[in-house]
Amino acid sequence: MCEEKKNEFKVKGEELLKKVKEIIHQGNVRRIIIKDENGKTYLEIPVTVGVVGVLLVPVWAAIGALAAVASNFKIEIINKESDSK
């Protein structure tokens, strides 16, 4: 049985792309949601095992553009965790 676990990080605009890449490389992530400090969703990224490298280039460009527009963001991460009970 699997459960979803949510984590949230607050980052400055210039740190946004670096943090998203770091989260994806850690693995075990199902979805990344980027919001502004008021909670408005700017970008939702479904992360699957098959999404790698060249497929993420447009996503990196979109995140870079967001970082230039706003100063503070919240990154919500939805992880998939196994229930060990």
Secondary structure, DSSP 8 states (H G I E B T S, - for coil): -EEEEEEEEEEEGGGHHHHHHHHHHH--EEEEEEEETT--EEEEEE--TT--GGGGHHHHHHHHHHHHH-SEEEEEEEEEEE---
